[in-house]
Amino acid sequence: MKSFLTALAITSTLALTQGCASQVKSGEISDTNPTSISNANPHTGHNMEDSKKPKEKDNPHNGHNMGDSHNEHSGHSQLEPANATAKLTLPSKITPNAPVPIAIEIKDKNGKAIANFDKFQEELMHLIVVSDDLQSFQHIHPAYKGNGRFEVQVDFPYPSNYTLFSDYKVAGKAEQVSVLKAPVPGQSSAKPKIDLATTKTFDNTQVNLKLSQSTIKAGQEVHLIFNLQDAATKKPPTDLKPYLGERGHLVILKQSSPLTQADYIHAHAMKNTPDYEVHFITRFPKQGKYKMWGQFNRNGKIITADFWVTVI
């Protein structure tokens, strides 16, 4: 796979209106290999399951299993790809651990701004921001300002190269993921350890990760179960709410440098599972270490539970 463009080209001056009224010199970075969900390669993408429905296996056109109950996703394989391009604009100087205003502009293949987008999972754009060492993770939703432009503030907590997976759906077209890069200069911290523990506590929630098989093999379907307990009482929580219209969301990234579209998986929770468990089904395309971030809603507070797994 081609490497993505990572160099900053200082090309323009613009005002970023959200949280920053003054003009800043900014760099522009365009994605060089956007991927539409309708024509994505079989090693990437979104696995969407409904426990009532049989799974679609080995679809030669994409890597996405879609249960019929996920109406916002159904039919993606029949939708025309948008072939859109995303451009990231960010200040020329980024201070770690401080709010940074960024803009993402979506254009068609001729360079014309795209104005209309469809919501999916209750938002027009889902933006996953991760550091190359996979220690920093954010799932945020840029505000649409019109004429193809999205804006949001991002906190880059420490010096590193950051990858932004911008997930959006041009109106009437297939869902698309564009990959953008944001280098934050400075001395990086020591290389973190990989924690393979399967039981962890996040705020007030204890999460136990269960797998359908003891060994995860590349290319094979695996059932991931996040068993949730209240950390204080050790009892199942009674306050779980939908998150972005579903029981939970799961982002998976393969430990790789640089991070690319092929390393990214975004899975959606199965329905009709026990109230205290959130289930996902997916495939890990290649051997290696993967980090997973499961996200759940406890009475309005989003719990992000991260786990490492090894795939052989």
N, C-alpha and C positions, 0 to 999 in steps of 0.2 A: 504494500500500500504506500502511496506517496506520502512523504512527510508533509506536515502542514506548515504553512507560512508562519514564521514566528518573529520575523524582524519587524520592528516598528518603523513606520515611515511617517515623519512629522510633516503633515500635509495641510492642516487646516486649523482654524481658530473658530470655536463655536461656544455658545452658552449652553450649559447643561442646567436645566431649570430646577430639577428636583434637588433641593437642599443646597444649591450652589448658584447664587445669582450672578456672580462675576464670570467674566469670560476666562477660559483657560486654553492654553495651547494643548492640542491633543494629538494622539497618535491614532491611526486608523489601521485596523487589521481585518482582512477579509478571509473568510473560510475558503479553502481551495478544493474541498471535497465534500460538499453537502450531500446528505443521504436522505432520500425519501423512503418512508416506511413501505410504500408500495413496491419499491424495487431494491430494497436493501439486500445486502448479501446475507447468506444464511447464518453467519456468525455474529450478527448484531441484532439489537433491537428489543422489541416489546412483546413480552409474553403475557397474554391476557386470557384468563381461564374462568369458566363458570363450572362449578362442581356438578351442575345438573346436565351439562352437555359433554359429549365425547370430544376429545381433543383432535384437532387437525394435525396430522403428523407428516413430517418430511415434505412440506410444501416446497417445490423446487424454486419458487419465485421469491420467497422471503423467509425470515426466521421468526415469524410471529404467529402464535396460536391464539385465536380469537373466539371466545365464547359468544354465542348469539345474544346473550343478555347485555353485553357491553355495546349498547347501541351507538355510542359515540365513536367506537372503533370499528364496528362491523362494516364490511365492504371496502376496507382500505385497499385490498389487493386489486379491486376493480377501479379504484380512483386513479385518475391521471396524476403523474408526479408533477410537483410544482416547479422543480428545477430552479428553485430560488437561490439567491446568494445573500449571506449575512455579512455585514460589516460592523466590527466592533470599534467604537471610539471611546478613548479613555484619556485622562490627563497625562501629559508627558512626564510628570513626576508623581509617583505613587508612594505615599507614606504607609508603611505597614501598620496594621491595627488601628486604622482610622477610616471613616466612611469615604468611599471613592465613588463619585458620580460617573456612570458609564452609559453609553447609548448603543443600541443595536438597531441597525437599519436593514430592512429586508427589501431586496430588489429582484426583478425578474432577470432572465438571461440577457436581456438587452440593456440592463442598467436602469430600468425605470422603476420607481418606487411602487411597491405593492400596497394597496390601501385596505383591502378587506381580508379579514381572518375569521376562522371559525373557532369557537371555544371547544376545548376538550378537557376533561377532568376539571371543569369549572373555571378554566383560565384560558387566555389567549396565548400565553407563552409560559413555559416552564424552563427555568434556567438552573442548571446544575453546575456549581462552581467547585472545583476540587484542586488541591495542590498536587504537584507531581508525586510527592511522597505519600499521598492518600491519607494524610492526617487531618486535613482541613476539608470540610464538606458543607455546602450550603445548597438548599433547594428554595429558590426565590421566584417571584413572579413580577417581572417588569411591567410597568404601567404603559399602556398604549397611548401615544401622543398624536396619532394620526399620520397619514402619508408614509406608512411603513416603519415608523420610528418608535422604539421602545426604550424606556429609561428606568433606571433603578440605581440604588446605592449598594455597593458591595464592600464588605470588609475583608481585605486580604491580611490575615493575621500576622504573617511573618514573611521574610524574603523567600521566594521560591518561584518556579514557573507554575502558573495556574492554567488549567484548561476549563473552558466554558462550553458546556453542551446545551445549545439553544434548541428547544423543542417547540415547534409551532405548526400551525395548519393553515395554509393559504386557503381562502374560501373556495369550497368545492373541489379542492385538490387533496392529495394524500398528505398525511402527516410527515413532517420532515425534521431531521436533526442536523444542525450545522455546528461545526466544531471550531472554536476560536481560542486564541492564546493570549494570555496577559502575563508578561514577565514582570516580577517585582524584584528589583535589584537589592543586593545586600548579602551579608554573610548568612548562609543557611545554618540551621541548628543541626545538631548531631543526628545521624540516621536513627529513626525510631525503631523500636522492636516491634515485631509482628506478634500480636496476642491471639493465640488460637483457642482461647477459652470459649466454651459454649454456653456459659451462664454468666451474665453480667447485670449490674444494676445501673440504671440511668434515672437520675433524679429519684422519683418515688416509685419507680417501676422496675421490677426484676424480670429479665427476659431470658428464657431458656430456648436455645436454638436446637431444633431437632431435624434430622435429615432422614429421608426415606431409605437411605442405604449408608453403611458405615464408610464406604469409599466412594468419592465422586469421580467419575471417569469422564474425560472430555467427550463431548458430543452426545452423552446419554442424558435422558430426561431425569430430573431430580425434583423431589417434593421437599420444599423448605417450610418448616413450621416454626412460627414464633409463638411460644407459650408465654403469656403475660401473667404476672402476679403483682399485687401490691407489695412494695418492698417492706412495709411495716408489718402488715398482717399476714403476709404469705398466702392471701386468699385471692381468687380471681377478681380483677377490677370490675366494678359495676358501672363505670362511667365512660366506657369506650364509645366514641362517636365516629361517624364517617369522616374521612379526611379526603378532601377534593373529590367527594362523591363516591368513595370506595372505602372498604374496611382498612386499607393500608396500601402503602406504595413501597417499592423496593428498587433501589438503584445498586447495580453491581459493576465494579470496574476491575479489570485485570491489572495486576502490578506490571507496569510497562513504562518505557521511556523512549520517545515521548508518548503520551496517551493519545490514542486515535479513536475514531468511530468504531473500529473493530473491537475495542476493549470495553465497550459500553453496552450494558443491558439495563432496561427499565421494565420491571415486572409489576403486575397489578394483582391485587388480592383476589382469591377465589371467594365465591359467595357460599352461604349456607354451611358455614363451619362453626364450631363451638364459639360461644361468645368471648371466651378468654384466649382464643387462638386465632392467629392470622396466618393463612396458608398461601403459598406461592408455588408455581411450577415453572421451571425454566431449564435451559441447557447451558453448560459452560463450554464454549467452543474449543478452547485449547488447554493444554496442561499449564500449570503455574499456580501462583498465589492470587486470590481474588479477595477484594474487600466488599462487604455488603452493608448498606445502610437501610434498615427497615424503619418506616415512619408511621406512627400511629397517633391518634387523637384521644387524649384523656381529658374530657370535659373542657375542650378549647385549648389545652396545652399540648403542643406537638412533641412527642417523644421520638428521638432519633437513636436507634439501637444499631451499633456497628459491630460486625463480626468479620473475622478472616476465615477463609477456607482454603484447603489445598486440593487442586484438581490434578489427577494423574492421567 
